Amino acid sequence: MKKLFFTFISVLILFPAMAQQDADLRLNPEKNKTYRFRSFTKQTVIQTVNGNQQTIESEVLYSFTLKMMEATPEFIVAEVHLETIATKTNQMGRI
């Protein structure tokens, strides 16, 4: 019984630690090439303040282009154009 309990507790501690491993994302841009990036985030936050429940909903959209001019291992020279920045937030019934 003690071994089963110890194994269960070890698994509960081990799995969250494994889930938080680092991720390494790499982008190898080519010179004089244009790349487009777009991100859309939708978030809902529900919180209680002084016994009152508040819901905050937000939507964020942005897109931009990146044109590589020069790249070395130490730095990147790029031309960045912000095309769209849109934010919509609904907080306490007001948009």
C-alpha positions in Angstrom: 0.0 0.0 0.0 2.9 2.4 0.8 4.5 1.7 -2.5 1.3 2.4 -4.4 0.8 5.6 -2.5 4.4 6.7 -3.1 4.1 5.9 -6.8 0.9 7.9 -7.1 2.4 10.9 -5.4 5.5 10.7 -7.5 3.4 10.6 -10.7 1.4 13.7 -9.6 4.7 15.6 -9.1 6.5 14.2 -12.1 3.9 14.9 -14.8 3.6 18.7 -14.3 7.4 19.0 -14.2 7.6 17.1 -17.6 4.9 19.3 -19.1 6.9 22.5 -18.4 9.9 21.7 -20.6 11.4 24.4 -22.8 10.4 24.7 -26.4 12.9 26.1 -28.9 11.4 27.7 -32.0 13.7 28.8 -34.8 13.1 30.9 -37.8 15.7 30.9 -40.5 14.7 33.9 -42.7 16.3 34.3 -46.1 17.7 37.7 -47.2 15.4 40.0 -49.2 12.4 37.8 -48.6 9.1 39.0 -47.0 7.3 37.0 -44.3 3.8 37.6 -43.1 2.8 37.0 -39.5 -0.8 37.0 -38.1 -1.9 36.4 -34.5 -5.4 36.2 -33.1 -6.0 35.8 -29.4 -9.3 35.3 -27.6 -9.3 35.4 -23.8 -12.0 35.2 -21.1 -11.1 36.0 -17.5 -13.6 35.4 -14.7 -12.6 36.8 -11.3 -14.3 37.6 -8.1 -13.7 41.0 -6.5 -15.3 41.8 -3.1 -17.8 39.0 -3.6 -18.8 40.2 -7.1 -18.0 38.1 -10.1 -16.5 40.0 -13.1 -16.0 38.6 -16.6 -13.5 40.2 -18.9 -13.5 39.2 -22.5 -10.8 40.4 -24.9 -9.9 39.7 -28.6 -6.6 40.9 -30.0 -5.7 40.7 -33.7 -2.4 41.8 -35.2 -0.6 41.2 -38.4 2.7 42.4 -39.7 5.2 41.8 -42.4 8.9 41.2 -41.9 11.5 41.8 -44.7 15.0 40.5 -43.9 17.7 42.9 -44.9 20.8 41.4 -43.2 21.3 38.7 -40.6 24.4 37.6 -38.6 24.5 35.3 -35.6 24.6 38.4 -33.3 21.8 40.6 -34.8 19.1 40.9 -37.4 18.4 43.9 -39.6 14.8 43.8 -40.8 12.1 46.0 -42.1 8.9 45.6 -40.1 5.5 46.9 -41.2 2.5 46.7 -38.8 -0.5 46.2 -40.9 -3.3 45.5 -38.4 -3.7 46.1 -34.7 -7.2 45.5 -33.4 -8.2 45.1 -29.8 -11.8 44.6 -28.5 -12.3 44.3 -24.7 -15.6 43.8 -22.9 -15.1 44.6 -19.2 -18.0 44.9 -16.8 -20.6 45.1 -19.5 -18.8 47.9 -21.5 -17.0 47.4 -24.8 
